[in-house]
């Protein structure tokens, strides 16, 4: 099953963030809770964790891209 990984609610009225870096690349295995990417706003840095175990299927944003809260930044092929 393909799972969409989205930018989480960042609180404090933030509507977008900047993708800082990827911790995993497409094709790499991840366990639930593993860090996938980091995003930042002017007030907070947030590590986005994998919602399930599986394989990172794709990335939809690059470092330094502005990404909206709720936007899909990656997809994960969940382990069965």
PyMOL commands that set and color helices and strands:
alter all, ss='L'
color gray80, all
select strands_A, chain A and resi 2-6+16-22+29-30+35-40+45-49+54-59+66-68+72-78
alter strands_A, ss='S'
color yellow, strands_A
deselect
rebuild
show_as cartoon
